[in-house]
Amino acid sequence: MVSLIVGAKGKGKTKYLLEKANNAVKEANGHIVYIDKNSKHMYELNNKVRLIDASRYPLANGDAFIGFVCGIASQDYDLEQVYLDSFLQNTKVADDSTKIREYINELEAISRTCSVDFIISISKDQADLDESLHDSVIISL
């Protein structure tokens, strides 16, 4: 399953994502990964959540980022949830609604194949998202 947290930059999406990841640890049977554009939030995450700083890897575009996520999912059979913060920056799609939808659809396919839930923050208002993604929005700030 793919869930989206959307809203303009500075609205508190990261705070909500961090809180959600920290709460998930209490009930998780598997591993939880948090992928961010840097390691700034390292001390805000429970130590049982694996933080991955995407800036440490040569991820030139969204295709590379999806491959990166596939690599993470393929090496950890106990992976239960992946939190993706700064999705637009990590995939380098900026304001391309078609690419955003395409990458989220790819993550949905990975979710089904690997039984992994993705919780994604997107710095975009819900009204500006492709309508096909509206059902995936769990919070709009």
N, C-alpha and C positions, 0 to 999 in steps of 0.2 A: 504494500500500500504506500502511496505517496501522499503526504500531507503538506500543505503550504501555509506558511505564515507570511502575510504580505502587508505592505505599508511603506510609506515614504521613508527615506533615510532619516535616522534619528528618532523614530517613533517608538523604539523599545523592542524590536524584534529579537535582537540578540539576547537581551535579558530574559525574554520569555523562552527562547530556545535553550539557554543555559539551565534555567529552572526546570524545564521539561526533561532535559537529559539527566539532571541530578535526581529528579523524582523517579525516573524510569529505572535507575540503578536499584532502587529498593524492591522492585517487583520483577526485574529481568531474570530470565533463566539462562540467557546467553550474554554475548559481549555487546558493548555499546561503543560506537566510534563517533567522534565529533570532528568534522573537517572544517577548518577555518582558513582564512587568508594569511594568518600569522598565529603566533603563540601567546598573544596578549591575554587571553582568558584562561591561561593554564591554571592559575590558582583559584579560579572561580568554579572549576569543574571538580566533581568528586574524583578521587584518585583511581576509581574503578572504571572511569570513562577514558578511553584512549583518545587523546587529542592528536590530530595530524595537522601539521602546518603545511598547507598546500604550496606555499611560496618556496619551500625547500626543494621542489621538484620541477622539472622543465615541462610545465603544462602550458603549451603555446596557445591552445584553443579549447573549445568545448569538447571536441572529439577526444582529445588527449585526456581531458578531465574525466569523461565517461569511461575511457579505458583504465584510468587510474582507479576509479571506483570499482570497476569490474575486477581489477587485480586485488583490491582489498577484500571484496566479497568472495573471490575464489580461494583465497588463502586461509579463510577463517570460517569453517563450517558451523561454528557456534555464534556467528554474527547475527544479532537480532534486530538492532536499530542503528541507522546512520543519520546523524544530524549534519546537515549541510548549511553552514552559515556563509553569508556573502556569496550566494550562488551566482549572481550576475558577474561579479568580479572574477570568481574562480573559473567560470566557463567563458569569460570574455565575450559575452553576447550583447552587452550594453542594453540597447533598447529594441532589439530584434525579436518581436513577438513570435515570429515563426520559429526561430531557433530555440527560444525558451520552451515553446510547446514541444518541439522535436526532442530536446534533451530530457524534458520531464517524461515524455512518452517512453524514451529509452530507459529511464530509471524505473518506470512502472514495469517494463518488461523484465528488468533485472530483479525487481522486487518479487515478481511472480516466480521467476526461475529459481532464485536463491532463498526465498522466504525471508526477505529482509524488508523492514519498514524504513522508509526515507522521510525525514522531516526536514523541510527546506525553508530557509528564509529568503524572500525575494523583495528587494527594495523597489517596489512598484505598487501602486494602488490597485485594488481588486478590479476596479472599473477599466483599468488599462491593460489587464491580462486578457488573453484569448478566452472567449466565453467557455470553451471546452474545459478549461482548468478551474472554473468557478466551484465545481463540486468538490474539488480537492482542498479548498481553502478551509482551514480550521480556525484561523483567527485573522481578522483584518483590522489593522491599526491605522 
